[in-house]
Amino acid sequence: MKTETEIRMDGMNALIQALGLVEAERFLMAISRERFNYTEWRRTRLPDVSIEELARLANLEAEKNNQLFGEK
């Protein structure tokens, strides 16, 4: 099990990899300026699919990223 610090670092690295350093910072600033309700966001913003399908889609994206960045 990862520590909270490891999870935060992985999250930051994922944001930077997906958005770039400047856009990741802008994203964090936008989130911190507004009230953010994760439960509401989860209910209304994610596709209406099962957790299994969501995991399958996430794994496909991870495989594409691994191929793109040459990771194993």
WOLIN-V519958 format. One record per backbone hydrogen bond with DSSP energy under -0.5 kcal/mol. CO is the residue of the C=O (numbers start at 1). NH is the residue of the N-H. E is the energy in kcal/mol with one decimal. If there is no record, write none. Layout:
CO_NH_E ; CO_NH_E
This chain:
3_7_-2.2 ; 4_8_-2.4 ; 5_9_-2.5 ; 6_10_-2.7 ; 7_11_-2.5 ; 8_12_-2.6 ; 9_13_-2.7 ; 10_14_-2.4 ; 11_15_-2.5 ; 12_16_-2.7 ; 13_17_-2.5 ; 14_18_-2.5 ; 15_19_-3.1 ; 15_20_-0.5 ; 16_20_-2.1 ; 20_24_-2.3 ; 21_25_-1.9 ; 22_26_-2.2 ; 23_27_-2.4 ; 24_28_-2.3 ; 25_29_-2.4 ; 26_30_-2.4 ; 27_31_-2.4 ; 28_32_-2.2 ; 29_33_-1.4 ; 30_34_-1.0 ; 35_37_-0.5 ; 36_38_-0.8 ; 37_41_-2.6 ; 38_42_-3.3 ; 39_43_-2.0 ; 40_44_-2.2 ; 41_45_-2.9 ; 41_46_-0.6 ; 42_46_-0.7 ; 47_49_-2.1 ; 50_54_-2.6 ; 51_55_-2.4 ; 52_56_-2.2 ; 53_57_-2.6 ; 54_58_-2.4 ; 55_59_-2.5 ; 56_60_-2.1 ; 57_61_-2.1 ; 58_62_-2.4 ; 59_63_-2.4 ; 60_64_-2.3 ; 61_65_-2.5 ; 62_66_-2.6 ; 63_67_-2.2 ; 64_68_-2.5 ; 65_69_-2.8 ; 66_70_-0.7 ; 66_71_-1.7
